[in-house]
Amino acid sequence: MTREEAWMQLTSAGCVSGDLPEPVVSNPWYVKVMLAFSGWLASLFLFAFFGAAFSSLLDEPSFCLVLGLGLNAGAYAVFRKQPSDFIEHLGLALSLAGQGLVAFAVADSLAIDEASTWLVAALYEAALLVLMPNSIHRVFSSVLSLLALGVAMVMVHLTWLFDAALLGMTAVCGLNVFTWPSQIERLQAALYGLVITLILFYGIAHFDPFLLQYWANRNVSPDELQALMQRRWLIWGAEVLTLGYVAWMLGRRAGLSVSSGAARVMMVGVVLAAAVAWQIDGLIVGMLVLILGYSQSHRLIMALGIVVLLTFTSSYYYSLSSTLLAKSGYLLAMGGGLLGVRWIMNRFLDKEEAPHA
């Protein structure tokens, strides 16, 4: 399909209007790297100038708040200009410095607890996600907003609830990226941020489960940490429900009826994944990311899903939770189950589709 044919189909569907835009000419990767380095180097010199000129005023929260908001506004103006790699990274560096100053001012001036401070930071980053007209900045804002929200939830001992909410938001956003054509860029940036944060939190919970709790609240007791770990079945239930929801929605979009063979095989696959995921942490997360990436043709998200699957499966195999013989048998059974599902799909689903061909 040519660009002209694709544009005509989008126009007839009401997704776009007007004439076909000219193709965007992109710089080679080494030019982008050089311009990005130049933008960050220029911003570092600019920050050094501000630090030397206003060193006595940087201790005042009100001045930091005004300067931070001014830097964010300047970054917005920079992003609105003719796009280029140098301008893009210069604006990104300005905005990140402004966000740091705003966060310092809020934490130092507002008479609220630490969890509320992180919640305010999350809301500010969410506002920047909506307002800033730059895709890279939106991804940064999405990740920072979710991380700040996660720390706030950890401080009030609701880690499991944040994990469940993160899974649900990732599924809903991944399934509806193209539902609102005018918001595709914001939704894609939010999806990248959700996937990155999901992988970060699950990686921390798997490889060092006490790190996040100790970092967020140093006064938490070992008994409370143990209680958090015992809520693993809640997170497992949220993972299974999210995977089932994604499978159900994709089946509906494909026009599958509940009584069809494909729908039954899909539900069997969800049950098998749920059983396997009880032993292998992060397995459903990798499957969810891979399925969402494949359904929306996001190659980067598909690659992240494959990396997550390989990482958590390898970590399970080399962990000391059980003997190598038991883990080998478990992985062998999992592989046999997957091959069995594949055999059922090839044997029976092709027969269902043959009369309609």
MOJO-V693847 format. One record per residue. N is the residue number from 1. RES is the residue in three letters. SS is DSSP state (H for helix, E for strand, - for the rest). PHI is phi in radians with two decimals (* if undefined). OMEGA is omega in whole degrees, -180 to 180 (999 if undefined). Layout:
n=N res=RES ss=SS phi=PHI omega=OMEGA
n=N res=RES ss=SS phi=PHI omega=OMEGA
This chain:
n=1 res=MET ss=- phi=* omega=-180
n=2 res=THR ss=- phi=-1.43 omega=178
n=3 res=ARG ss=H phi=-1.09 omega=-179
n=4 res=GLU ss=H phi=-1.13 omega=179
n=5 res=GLU ss=H phi=-1.16 omega=179
n=6 res=ALA ss=H phi=-1.12 omega=179
n=7 res=TRP ss=H phi=-1.14 omega=179
n=8 res=MET ss=H phi=-1.13 omega=179
n=9 res=GLN ss=H phi=-1.17 omega=178
n=10 res=LEU ss=H phi=-1.15 omega=178
n=11 res=THR ss=H phi=-1.16 omega=179
n=12 res=SER ss=H phi=-1.15 omega=178
n=13 res=ALA ss=- phi=-1.43 omega=179
n=14 res=GLY ss=- phi=1.43 omega=-179
n=15 res=CYS ss=- phi=-1.41 omega=-179
n=16 res=VAL ss=- phi=-2.37 omega=177
n=17 res=SER ss=- phi=-2.63 omega=179
n=18 res=GLY ss=- phi=1.61 omega=-178
n=19 res=ASP ss=- phi=-1.46 omega=178
n=20 res=LEU ss=- phi=-1.16 omega=-180
n=21 res=PRO ss=- phi=-1.24 omega=178
n=22 res=GLU ss=- phi=-1.23 omega=179
n=23 res=PRO ss=- phi=-1.12 omega=-179
n=24 res=VAL ss=- phi=-1.44 omega=178
n=25 res=VAL ss=- phi=-1.60 omega=-177
n=26 res=SER ss=- phi=-1.76 omega=177
n=27 res=ASN ss=- phi=-1.28 omega=173
n=28 res=PRO ss=- phi=-1.07 omega=-174
n=29 res=TRP ss=H phi=-1.09 omega=-178
n=30 res=TYR ss=H phi=-1.24 omega=174
n=31 res=VAL ss=H phi=-1.21 omega=178
n=32 res=LYS ss=H phi=-1.09 omega=179
n=33 res=VAL ss=H phi=-1.11 omega=180
n=34 res=MET ss=H phi=-1.12 omega=-180
n=35 res=LEU ss=H phi=-1.19 omega=178
n=36 res=ALA ss=H phi=-1.12 omega=178
n=37 res=PHE ss=H phi=-1.08 omega=179
n=38 res=SER ss=H phi=-1.13 omega=180
n=39 res=GLY ss=H phi=-1.12 omega=179
n=40 res=TRP ss=H phi=-1.20 omega=178
n=41 res=LEU ss=H phi=-1.15 omega=178
n=42 res=ALA ss=H phi=-1.11 omega=-180
n=43 res=SER ss=H phi=-1.20 omega=178
n=44 res=LEU ss=H phi=-1.10 omega=176
n=45 res=PHE ss=H phi=-1.11 omega=179
n=46 res=LEU ss=H phi=-1.14 omega=179
n=47 res=PHE ss=H phi=-1.17 omega=177
n=48 res=ALA ss=H phi=-1.09 omega=178
n=49 res=PHE ss=H phi=-1.13 omega=179
n=50 res=PHE ss=H phi=-1.09 omega=-180
n=51 res=GLY ss=H phi=-1.13 omega=179
n=52 res=ALA ss=H phi=-1.32 omega=-176
n=53 res=ALA ss=H phi=-1.36 omega=-175
n=54 res=PHE ss=- phi=-2.15 omega=-177
n=55 res=SER ss=- phi=-1.07 omega=-178
n=56 res=SER ss=- phi=-1.29 omega=-177
n=57 res=LEU ss=- phi=-1.54 omega=-177
n=58 res=LEU ss=- phi=-1.22 omega=176
n=59 res=ASP ss=- phi=-1.42 omega=-179
n=60 res=GLU ss=- phi=-1.61 omega=-179
n=61 res=PRO ss=H phi=-1.06 omega=-179
n=62 res=SER ss=H phi=-1.14 omega=178
n=63 res=PHE ss=H phi=-1.16 omega=178
n=64 res=CYS ss=H phi=-1.08 omega=179
n=65 res=LEU ss=H phi=-1.13 omega=180
n=66 res=VAL ss=H phi=-1.13 omega=-180
n=67 res=LEU ss=H phi=-1.14 omega=179
n=68 res=GLY ss=H phi=-1.12 omega=177
n=69 res=LEU ss=H phi=-1.12 omega=177
n=70 res=GLY ss=H phi=-1.14 omega=177
n=71 res=LEU ss=H phi=-1.15 omega=176
n=72 res=ASN ss=H phi=-1.14 omega=177
n=73 res=ALA ss=H phi=-1.15 omega=176
n=74 res=GLY ss=H phi=-1.12 omega=177
n=75 res=ALA ss=H phi=-1.11 omega=177
n=76 res=TYR ss=H phi=-1.08 omega=179
n=77 res=ALA ss=H phi=-1.14 omega=178
n=78 res=VAL ss=H phi=-1.14 omega=-180
n=79 res=PHE ss=H phi=-1.16 omega=-179
n=80 res=ARG ss=H phi=-1.35 omega=-180
n=81 res=LYS ss=- phi=-1.34 omega=179
n=82 res=GLN ss=- phi=-0.99 omega=-174
n=83 res=PRO ss=- phi=-1.18 omega=173
n=84 res=SER ss=- phi=-2.72 omega=-177
n=85 res=ASP ss=H phi=-1.13 omega=179
n=86 res=PHE ss=H phi=-1.12 omega=-179
n=87 res=ILE ss=H phi=-1.10 omega=-178
n=88 res=GLU ss=H phi=-1.07 omega=-178
n=89 res=HIS ss=H phi=-1.33 omega=174
n=90 res=LEU ss=H phi=-1.13 omega=178
n=91 res=GLY ss=H phi=-1.13 omega=179
n=92 res=LEU ss=H phi=-1.12 omega=179
n=93 res=ALA ss=H phi=-1.14 omega=177
n=94 res=LEU ss=H phi=-1.05 omega=-177
n=95 res=SER ss=H phi=-1.17 omega=180
n=96 res=LEU ss=H phi=-1.10 omega=176
n=97 res=ALA ss=H phi=-1.13 omega=177
n=98 res=GLY ss=H phi=-1.10 omega=179
n=99 res=GLN ss=H phi=-1.13 omega=177
n=100 res=GLY ss=H phi=-1.10 omega=179
n=101 res=LEU ss=H phi=-1.16 omega=178
n=102 res=VAL ss=H phi=-1.13 omega=179
n=103 res=ALA ss=H phi=-1.09 omega=178
n=104 res=PHE ss=H phi=-1.10 omega=-179
n=105 res=ALA ss=H phi=-1.13 omega=-180
n=106 res=VAL ss=H phi=-1.14 omega=-178
n=107 res=ALA ss=H phi=-1.16 omega=-174
n=108 res=ASP ss=H phi=-1.59 omega=-173
n=109 res=SER ss=H phi=-1.83 omega=-178
n=110 res=LEU ss=- phi=-1.41 omega=-180
n=111 res=ALA ss=- phi=-1.53 omega=-180
n=112 res=ILE ss=- phi=-2.30 omega=-179
n=113 res=ASP ss=- phi=-1.32 omega=-175
n=114 res=GLU ss=H phi=-1.12 omega=-180
n=115 res=ALA ss=H phi=-1.08 omega=178
n=116 res=SER ss=H phi=-1.16 omega=177
n=117 res=THR ss=H phi=-1.09 omega=178
n=118 res=TRP ss=H phi=-1.13 omega=179
n=119 res=LEU ss=H phi=-1.16 omega=176
n=120 res=VAL ss=H phi=-1.09 omega=177
n=121 res=ALA ss=H phi=-1.08 omega=179
n=122 res=ALA ss=H phi=-1.11 omega=179
n=123 res=LEU ss=H phi=-1.16 omega=179
n=124 res=TYR ss=H phi=-1.14 omega=178
n=125 res=GLU ss=H phi=-1.16 omega=177
n=126 res=ALA ss=H phi=-1.11 omega=177
n=127 res=ALA ss=H phi=-1.13 omega=177
n=128 res=LEU ss=H phi=-1.14 omega=176
n=129 res=LEU ss=H phi=-1.02 omega=-178
n=130 res=VAL ss=H phi=-1.37 omega=-169
n=131 res=LEU ss=H phi=-1.54 omega=-172
n=132 res=MET ss=- phi=-1.26 omega=-177
n=133 res=PRO ss=- phi=-1.55 omega=-179
n=134 res=ASN ss=- phi=-2.61 omega=-173
n=135 res=SER ss=H phi=-1.19 omega=-180
n=136 res=ILE ss=H phi=-1.12 omega=179
n=137 res=HIS ss=H phi=-1.10 omega=179
n=138 res=ARG ss=H phi=-1.12 omega=177
n=139 res=VAL ss=H phi=-1.13 omega=177
n=140 res=PHE ss=H phi=-1.01 omega=-178
n=141 res=SER ss=H phi=-1.11 omega=179
n=142 res=SER ss=H phi=-1.10 omega=-180
n=143 res=VAL ss=H phi=-1.12 omega=-178
n=144 res=LEU ss=H phi=-1.13 omega=179
n=145 res=SER ss=H phi=-1.11 omega=-179
n=146 res=LEU ss=H phi=-1.19 omega=177
n=147 res=LEU ss=H phi=-1.11 omega=178
n=148 res=ALA ss=H phi=-1.13 omega=177
n=149 res=LEU ss=H phi=-1.12 omega=179
n=150 res=GLY ss=H phi=-1.11 omega=179
n=151 res=VAL ss=H phi=-1.12 omega=178
n=152 res=ALA ss=H phi=-1.08 omega=179
n=153 res=MET ss=H phi=-1.21 omega=178
n=154 res=VAL ss=H phi=-1.13 omega=-179
n=155 res=MET ss=H phi=-1.11 omega=178
n=156 res=VAL ss=- phi=-1.74 omega=175
n=157 res=HIS ss=- phi=1.08 omega=177
n=158 res=LEU ss=- phi=-2.15 omega=-179
n=159 res=THR ss=H phi=-1.05 omega=-178
n=160 res=TRP ss=H phi=-1.09 omega=180
n=161 res=LEU ss=H phi=-1.20 omega=178
n=162 res=PHE ss=H phi=-1.16 omega=177
n=163 res=ASP ss=H phi=-1.05 omega=179
n=164 res=ALA ss=H phi=-1.12 omega=179
n=165 res=ALA ss=H phi=-1.14 omega=179
n=166 res=LEU ss=H phi=-1.13 omega=177
n=167 res=LEU ss=H phi=-1.10 omega=-180
n=168 res=GLY ss=H phi=-1.12 omega=180
n=169 res=MET ss=H phi=-1.13 omega=178
n=170 res=THR ss=H phi=-1.11 omega=-180
n=171 res=ALA ss=H phi=-1.14 omega=-178
n=172 res=VAL ss=H phi=-1.13 omega=-180
n=173 res=CYS ss=H phi=-1.16 omega=-180
n=174 res=GLY ss=H phi=-1.13 omega=-179
n=175 res=LEU ss=H phi=-1.42 omega=-174
n=176 res=ASN ss=- phi=-2.15 omega=-180
n=177 res=VAL ss=- phi=-1.06 omega=-176
n=178 res=PHE ss=- phi=-1.74 omega=180
n=179 res=THR ss=- phi=-1.25 omega=179
n=180 res=TRP ss=- phi=-2.02 omega=-175
n=181 res=PRO ss=H phi=-1.02 omega=-178
n=182 res=SER ss=H phi=-1.29 omega=-178
n=183 res=GLN ss=H phi=-2.01 omega=-175
n=184 res=ILE ss=H phi=-1.06 omega=-177
n=185 res=GLU ss=H phi=-1.11 omega=179
n=186 res=ARG ss=H phi=-1.17 omega=-179
n=187 res=LEU ss=H phi=-1.18 omega=177
n=188 res=GLN ss=H phi=-1.13 omega=177
n=189 res=ALA ss=H phi=-1.11 omega=178
n=190 res=ALA ss=H phi=-1.12 omega=179
n=191 res=LEU ss=H phi=-1.14 omega=177
n=192 res=TYR ss=H phi=-1.05 omega=179
n=193 res=GLY ss=H phi=-1.11 omega=178
n=194 res=LEU ss=H phi=-1.11 omega=-179
n=195 res=VAL ss=H phi=-1.14 omega=180
n=196 res=ILE ss=H phi=-1.10 omega=180
n=197 res=THR ss=H phi=-1.15 omega=178
n=198 res=LEU ss=H phi=-1.05 omega=180
n=199 res=ILE ss=H phi=-1.16 omega=180
n=200 res=LEU ss=H phi=-1.10 omega=-177
n=201 res=PHE ss=H phi=-1.17 omega=179
n=202 res=TYR ss=H phi=-1.21 omega=176
n=203 res=GLY ss=H phi=-1.13 omega=178
n=204 res=ILE ss=H phi=-1.14 omega=-178
n=205 res=ALA ss=H phi=-1.13 omega=-177
n=206 res=HIS ss=H phi=-1.49 omega=-173
n=207 res=PHE ss=H phi=-1.51 omega=177
n=208 res=ASP ss=- phi=-2.62 omega=-171
n=209 res=PRO ss=- phi=-1.12 omega=-178
n=210 res=PHE ss=- phi=-1.65 omega=-175
n=211 res=LEU ss=H phi=-1.11 omega=-175
n=212 res=LEU ss=H phi=-1.14 omega=-179
n=213 res=GLN ss=H phi=-1.16 omega=179
n=214 res=TYR ss=H phi=-1.17 omega=-179
n=215 res=TRP ss=H phi=-1.23 omega=-178
n=216 res=ALA ss=H phi=-1.36 omega=-177
n=217 res=ASN ss=- phi=-2.62 omega=-174
n=218 res=ARG ss=- phi=-1.26 omega=-178
n=219 res=ASN ss=- phi=-1.59 omega=-179
n=220 res=VAL ss=- phi=-1.22 omega=-175
n=221 res=SER ss=- phi=-1.50 omega=177
n=222 res=PRO ss=H phi=-1.04 omega=179
n=223 res=ASP ss=H phi=-1.13 omega=178
n=224 res=GLU ss=H phi=-1.16 omega=177
n=225 res=LEU ss=H phi=-1.11 omega=178
n=226 res=GLN ss=H phi=-1.14 omega=177
n=227 res=ALA ss=H phi=-1.14 omega=176
n=228 res=LEU ss=H phi=-1.11 omega=-180
n=229 res=MET ss=H phi=-1.20 omega=180
n=230 res=GLN ss=- phi=-1.30 omega=177
n=231 res=ARG ss=- phi=-1.53 omega=-178
n=232 res=ARG ss=H phi=-1.05 omega=-178
n=233 res=TRP ss=H phi=-1.15 omega=176
n=234 res=LEU ss=H phi=-1.16 omega=179
n=235 res=ILE ss=H phi=-1.15 omega=177
n=236 res=TRP ss=H phi=-1.06 omega=178
n=237 res=GLY ss=H phi=-1.10 omega=177
n=238 res=ALA ss=H phi=-1.13 omega=177
n=239 res=GLU ss=H phi=-1.07 omega=-178
n=240 res=VAL ss=H phi=-1.14 omega=179
n=241 res=LEU ss=H phi=-1.10 omega=180
n=242 res=THR ss=H phi=-1.16 omega=178
n=243 res=LEU ss=H phi=-1.11 omega=177
n=244 res=GLY ss=H phi=-1.12 omega=178
n=245 res=TYR ss=H phi=-1.12 omega=179
n=246 res=VAL ss=H phi=-1.10 omega=179
n=247 res=ALA ss=H phi=-1.09 omega=180
n=248 res=TRP ss=H phi=-1.12 omega=-179
n=249 res=MET ss=H phi=-1.15 omega=179
n=250 res=LEU ss=H phi=-1.15 omega=176
n=251 res=GLY ss=H phi=-1.12 omega=177
n=252 res=ARG ss=H phi=-1.10 omega=180
n=253 res=ARG ss=H phi=-1.15 omega=178
n=254 res=ALA ss=- phi=-1.46 omega=178
n=255 res=GLY ss=- phi=1.38 omega=-179
n=256 res=LEU ss=- phi=-1.46 omega=173
n=257 res=SER ss=- phi=-1.52 omega=-177
n=258 res=VAL ss=- phi=-1.12 omega=-177
n=259 res=SER ss=- phi=-1.52 omega=-178
n=260 res=SER ss=- phi=-1.28 omega=179
n=261 res=GLY ss=H phi=-1.13 omega=-180
n=262 res=ALA ss=H phi=-1.11 omega=179
n=263 res=ALA ss=H phi=-1.15 omega=179
n=264 res=ARG ss=H phi=-1.16 omega=178
n=265 res=VAL ss=H phi=-1.09 omega=180
n=266 res=MET ss=H phi=-1.11 omega=179
n=267 res=MET ss=H phi=-1.20 omega=175
n=268 res=VAL ss=H phi=-1.08 omega=177
n=269 res=GLY ss=H phi=-1.09 omega=178
n=270 res=VAL ss=H phi=-1.13 omega=179
n=271 res=VAL ss=H phi=-1.12 omega=178
n=272 res=LEU ss=H phi=-1.09 omega=179
n=273 res=ALA ss=H phi=-1.09 omega=179
n=274 res=ALA ss=H phi=-1.12 omega=180
n=275 res=ALA ss=H phi=-1.14 omega=-179
n=276 res=VAL ss=H phi=-1.20 omega=-176
n=277 res=ALA ss=H phi=-1.18 omega=177
n=278 res=TRP ss=- phi=-1.14 omega=179
n=279 res=GLN ss=- phi=-1.68 omega=-175
n=280 res=ILE ss=- phi=-1.92 omega=177
n=281 res=ASP ss=- phi=-1.13 omega=175
n=282 res=GLY ss=- phi=1.43 omega=-178
n=283 res=LEU ss=H phi=-1.15 omega=-179
n=284 res=ILE ss=H phi=-1.17 omega=177
n=285 res=VAL ss=H phi=-1.07 omega=178
n=286 res=GLY ss=H phi=-1.09 omega=178
n=287 res=MET ss=H phi=-1.12 omega=180
n=288 res=LEU ss=H phi=-1.09 omega=180
n=289 res=VAL ss=H phi=-1.11 omega=180
n=290 res=LEU ss=H phi=-1.14 omega=-180
n=291 res=ILE ss=H phi=-1.15 omega=179
n=292 res=LEU ss=H phi=-1.13 omega=177
n=293 res=GLY ss=H phi=-1.11 omega=180
n=294 res=TYR ss=H phi=-1.19 omega=-178
n=295 res=SER ss=H phi=-1.18 omega=-180
n=296 res=GLN ss=- phi=-1.87 omega=178
n=297 res=SER ss=- phi=1.04 omega=175
n=298 res=HIS ss=- phi=-1.67 omega=-177
n=299 res=ARG ss=H phi=-1.15 omega=-180
n=300 res=LEU ss=H phi=-1.14 omega=179
n=301 res=ILE ss=H phi=-1.17 omega=175
n=302 res=MET ss=H phi=-1.06 omega=179
n=303 res=ALA ss=H phi=-1.11 omega=177
n=304 res=LEU ss=H phi=-1.09 omega=178
n=305 res=GLY ss=H phi=-1.09 omega=178
n=306 res=ILE ss=H phi=-1.12 omega=179
n=307 res=VAL ss=H phi=-1.10 omega=179
n=308 res=VAL ss=H phi=-1.10 omega=179
n=309 res=LEU ss=H phi=-1.05 omega=-180
n=310 res=LEU ss=H phi=-1.14 omega=-177
n=311 res=THR ss=H phi=-1.15 omega=-176
n=312 res=PHE ss=H phi=-1.27 omega=177
n=313 res=THR ss=H phi=-1.17 omega=177
n=314 res=SER ss=H phi=-1.13 omega=179
n=315 res=SER ss=H phi=-1.11 omega=178
n=316 res=TYR ss=H phi=-1.13 omega=-177
n=317 res=TYR ss=H phi=-1.15 omega=-176
n=318 res=TYR ss=H phi=-1.67 omega=177
n=319 res=SER ss=- phi=-1.34 omega=-178
n=320 res=LEU ss=- phi=-1.82 omega=-178
n=321 res=SER ss=- phi=-1.23 omega=178
n=322 res=SER ss=- phi=-2.67 omega=-177
n=323 res=THR ss=- phi=-1.28 omega=178
n=324 res=LEU ss=H phi=-1.11 omega=179
n=325 res=LEU ss=H phi=-1.13 omega=179
n=326 res=ALA ss=H phi=-1.14 omega=180
n=327 res=LYS ss=H phi=-1.20 omega=177
n=328 res=SER ss=H phi=-1.11 omega=177
n=329 res=GLY ss=H phi=-1.12 omega=179
n=330 res=TYR ss=H phi=-1.14 omega=179
n=331 res=LEU ss=H phi=-1.17 omega=177
n=332 res=LEU ss=H phi=-1.12 omega=178
n=333 res=ALA ss=H phi=-1.12 omega=179
n=334 res=MET ss=H phi=-1.12 omega=178
n=335 res=GLY ss=H phi=-1.12 omega=177
n=336 res=GLY ss=H phi=-1.11 omega=177
n=337 res=GLY ss=H phi=-1.11 omega=178
n=338 res=LEU ss=H phi=-1.12 omega=177
n=339 res=LEU ss=H phi=-1.13 omega=178
n=340 res=GLY ss=H phi=-1.14 omega=177
n=341 res=VAL ss=H phi=-1.10 omega=178
n=342 res=ARG ss=H phi=-1.10 omega=179
n=343 res=TRP ss=H phi=-1.13 omega=178
n=344 res=ILE ss=H phi=-1.10 omega=180
n=345 res=MET ss=H phi=-1.11 omega=-179
n=346 res=ASN ss=H phi=-1.22 omega=-174
n=347 res=ARG ss=H phi=-1.46 omega=-171
n=348 res=PHE ss=H phi=-1.85 omega=-177
n=349 res=LEU ss=H phi=-1.21 omega=177
n=350 res=ASP ss=H phi=-1.10 omega=178
n=351 res=LYS ss=H phi=-1.19 omega=178
n=352 res=GLU ss=H phi=-1.20 omega=-177
n=353 res=GLU ss=H phi=-1.44 omega=-176
n=354 res=ALA ss=H phi=-1.05 omega=-179
n=355 res=PRO ss=- phi=-1.13 omega=-178
n=356 res=HIS ss=- phi=-1.60 omega=-177
n=357 res=ALA ss=- phi=-1.32 omega=999
